[in-house]
């Protein structure tokens, strides 16, 4: 402990910023351990508090991404918007892959009408792939962190699955008018997609989400395969099956809600 203190002339030069770097660093070091000299340095309290607040905002508060800001604008609460924007499958890579698959299916159908089933079959499967990669310790790098919050479990799975399903449906809906098919047939994938997503959620109470998605995807492909086996694949997109898909979606969503609130 030294009894030396910063002289007035040295302190004045320090405050004016005219000291050499080595000497200024020595003054900094002394101020760090000498409360009496620190008290002699004048400062604006309001400016200092505002400066620390700005620094904390830059270093501690993460800058929201484009998707998070968009969710804010549409009325999603801040905490939920942050969780949804951190969904692994909501990344640019996943969105680009979905757009590429849909674009390929549309181009193939416009080139040859025989490829129209490719779009109708793929559209309900895309949300399943997104849901499978949206939740779980093996696919979510922040799963352990989120698991300790009140939003963990079925609530987070439902929120992320809804976000993935919404994005997939919107992208497929944009592509549908480009298909060489009547409007009714172009939108025939919508109810199967909703039923598949609801089925994945319902099964997730008993199976890991990726396995549940694979199981539901296998059932969907089996339904389409059975229709093609009997030589009438459009029948699986007809009015009666559409009613069945809608009823199944409502029933499965209700079941998931009941199981997740026990």
C-alpha positions in Angstrom: 0.0 0.0 0.0 1.6 3.3 -1.0 0.9 6.8 0.3 1.5 8.4 -3.1 -1.4 10.0 -4.8 -1.8 11.4 -8.3 -0.8 15.1 -8.4 -3.3 17.7 -9.6 -1.3 18.5 -12.8 -0.9 14.8 -13.7 -4.6 14.2 -13.1 -5.4 17.2 -15.3 -3.3 15.8 -18.1 -4.9 12.4 -17.7 -8.4 13.9 -17.9 -7.4 15.9 -21.0 -6.0 12.8 -22.6 -2.6 14.3 -23.3 -0.5 11.7 -21.3 1.7 9.3 -23.1 0.2 5.7 -23.3 2.6 4.2 -20.8 2.0 6.9 -18.2 -1.8 6.9 -18.8 -1.8 3.1 -18.1 0.1 3.7 -14.9 -2.5 6.2 -13.8 -5.2 3.7 -14.7 -3.6 1.0 -12.6 -3.3 3.4 -9.6 -6.9 4.5 -9.9 -8.0 0.9 -9.8 -6.5 0.4 -6.3 -6.8 3.9 -4.8 -10.3 5.0 -3.8 -9.1 8.4 -2.7 -7.7 9.2 -6.2 -10.8 7.8 -7.8 -13.0 10.1 -5.7 -10.9 13.0 -6.9 -11.7 12.3 -10.6 -14.8 14.2 -11.6 -17.4 12.4 -13.6 -21.0 12.9 -14.8 -23.1 10.3 -12.9 -25.9 10.3 -15.5 -23.5 10.0 -18.4 -21.7 7.1 -16.7 -24.9 5.2 -16.0 -26.2 5.7 -19.6 -22.8 4.6 -20.9 -22.9 1.4 -18.9 -26.5 0.8 -20.0 -25.5 1.1 -23.7 -22.5 -1.2 -23.2 -24.7 -3.8 -21.4 -27.2 -3.6 -24.2 -24.5 -4.3 -26.8 -22.7 -7.1 -24.9 -25.5 -8.9 -22.9 -28.7 -8.5 -25.0 -28.5 -10.6 -28.1 -29.4 -8.9 -31.4 -32.7 -10.3 -32.6 -32.6 -12.0 -36.0 -34.9 -11.3 -39.0 -37.3 -14.2 -38.1 -37.5 -13.0 -34.4 -38.3 -9.5 -35.5 -41.0 -10.7 -37.9 -42.6 -12.7 -35.1 -42.7 -9.6 -32.9 -44.5 -7.7 -35.6 -47.2 -10.3 -36.0 -47.9 -10.2 -32.3 -45.9 -13.2 -30.9 -44.7 -12.6 -27.3 -41.0 -11.9 -27.0 -40.1 -15.1 -25.1 -41.9 -17.3 -27.5 -40.5 -15.5 -30.6 -37.0 -16.1 -29.3 -37.7 -19.9 -28.7 -39.3 -20.2 -32.2 -36.4 -18.4 -33.9 -34.0 -20.8 -32.3 -35.8 -23.8 -33.8 -33.1 -25.8 -35.7 -35.3 -26.4 -38.8 -36.2 -22.7 -39.1 -32.7 -22.1 -40.4 -32.0 -20.8 -43.9 -30.6 -24.2 -44.9 -33.8 -26.0 -44.1 -36.0 -23.3 -45.8 -33.8 -23.5 -48.9 -34.1 -27.3 -48.9 -37.9 -27.1 -48.7 -38.1 -24.5 -51.5 -35.8 -26.7 -53.6 -37.9 -29.8 -53.2 -41.1 -27.9 -53.9 -39.6 -26.2 -57.0 -38.3 -29.5 -58.3 -41.7 -31.1 -57.9 -43.5 -28.2 -59.6 -41.1 -28.2 -62.5 -41.4 -31.9 -62.9 -45.2 -31.7 -62.9 -45.2 -28.9 -65.4 -42.9 -30.9 -67.7 -45.0 -34.1 -67.5 -48.3 -34.3 -65.8 -47.5 -37.8 -64.7 -45.2 -36.3 -62.1 -48.1 -34.4 -60.4 -48.3 -37.1 -57.6 -44.7 -36.3 -56.6 -45.8 -32.9 -55.4 -49.0 -34.1 -53.7 -47.1 -36.9 -51.9 -44.1 -34.7 -50.9 -46.0 -31.7 -49.6 -47.4 -33.6 -46.5 -44.0 -35.2 -45.8 -42.0 -31.9 -45.6 -43.6 -30.7 -42.4 -42.9 -34.1 -40.8 -39.2 -33.8 -41.6 -39.2 -30.3 -40.1 -41.0 -31.4 -36.9 -38.6 -34.4 -36.6 -35.6 -32.0 -36.5 -37.3 -29.3 -34.4 -37.2 -30.9 -31.0 -35.1 -33.3 -29.0 -31.6 -33.6 -27.4 -30.0 -35.1 -30.6 -31.1 -32.3 -32.9 -31.4 -29.2 -30.8 -28.1 -27.7 -29.6 -29.9 -25.8 -26.8 -32.2 -28.6 -25.7 -30.7 -29.0 -22.2 -30.9 -25.3 -21.6 -34.5 -25.0 -22.8 -35.5 -28.2 -20.8 -35.0 -26.2 -17.6 -37.6 -23.6 -18.6 -41.4 -23.7 -18.1 -41.8 -23.9 -21.9 -40.1 -27.3 -22.1 -41.8 -30.5 -23.1 -45.1 -30.7 -25.0 -45.7 -26.9 -25.0 -42.4 -26.2 -26.8 -42.9 -29.2 -29.1 -46.4 -27.9 -30.0 -45.1 -24.3 -30.6 -42.2 -25.4 -32.8 -44.3 -28.0 -34.7 -46.9 -25.3 -35.4 -44.2 -22.9 -36.6 -42.7 -25.6 -38.9 -46.1 -26.7 -40.2 -47.1 -23.1 -40.9 -44.0 -22.3 -42.9 -44.2 -25.5 -44.8 -47.9 -25.0 -45.6 -47.3 -21.4 -46.7 -44.4 -22.4 -49.0 -46.4 -25.3 -50.5 -49.4 -23.0 -50.9 -47.4 -20.5 -52.9 -46.2 -23.4 -55.2 -49.7 -25.0 -55.6 -51.1 -22.5 -58.2 -48.1 -23.3 -60.4 -49.2 -26.9 -60.8 -50.8 -28.0 -64.1 -53.9 -29.2 -62.2 -57.4 -27.9 -61.2 -57.4 -25.8 -58.0 -59.1 -28.5 -56.0 -56.4 -31.0 -56.9 -53.6 -28.5 -56.4 -54.7 -28.0 -52.7 -55.4 -31.7 -52.1 -52.2 -32.0 -50.0 -53.3 -29.6 -47.3 -55.5 -31.7 -45.1 -53.1 -34.7 -45.3 -50.3 -32.4 -44.2 -52.3 -31.2 -41.2 -53.3 -34.8 -40.3 -49.7 -36.0 -40.6 -48.4 -33.2 -38.4 -51.1 -33.9 -35.8 -50.3 -37.6 -35.9 -46.7 -36.9 -35.3 -47.5 -34.8 -32.3 -49.9 -37.5 -30.9 -47.3 -40.2 -31.3 -44.5 -38.1 -29.7 -46.1 -38.8 -26.3 -45.0 -42.4 -26.6 -42.1 -42.3 -29.1 -39.1 -40.0 -29.8 -40.2 -37.2 -32.2 -38.0 -38.4 -35.2 -39.4 -42.0 -34.9 -42.9 -40.6 -34.6 -42.3 -38.6 -37.8 -40.9 -41.7 -39.6 -43.9 -43.8 -38.5 -46.5 -41.2 -39.7 -44.6 -40.7 -42.9 -44.6 -44.5 -43.5 -48.3 -44.6 -42.9 -48.9 -41.8 -45.4 -46.7 -43.5 -48.1 -48.5 -46.7 -47.5 -51.9 -45.0 -48.1 -50.6 -43.5 -51.3 -49.0 -46.8 -52.3 -52.2 -48.7 -51.7 -54.1 -46.2 -54.0 -51.6 -46.6 -56.7 -51.6 -50.4 -56.3 -55.3 -50.4 -57.1 -54.7 -48.2 -60.1 -56.5 -45.1 -58.8 -54.0 -42.9 -56.9 -56.2 -39.7 -57.2 -58.8 -41.5 -55.1 -56.6 -41.0 -51.9 -57.1 -37.2 -52.5 -60.8 -37.4 -53.2 -63.7 -35.8 -51.2 -64.3 -38.8 -48.9 -60.6 -39.2 -47.9 -60.3 -35.5 -47.4 -63.1 -35.6 -44.8 -61.2 -38.4 -43.2 -58.0 -36.4 -43.1 -59.8 -33.5 -41.5 -61.4 -35.6 -38.9 -58.2 -37.4 -38.1 -56.3 -34.1 -37.7 -58.9 -32.8 -35.2 -59.0 -36.1 -33.3 -55.2 -36.4 -33.1 -54.7 -32.7 -32.0 -57.3 -33.3 -29.3 -55.6 -36.4 -28.1 -52.2 -34.7 -28.0 -53.7 -31.9 -25.9 -55.2 -34.4 -23.5 -52.1 -36.5 -23.1 -49.8 -33.4 -22.7 -51.9 -31.9 -20.0 -52.0 -35.0 -17.7 
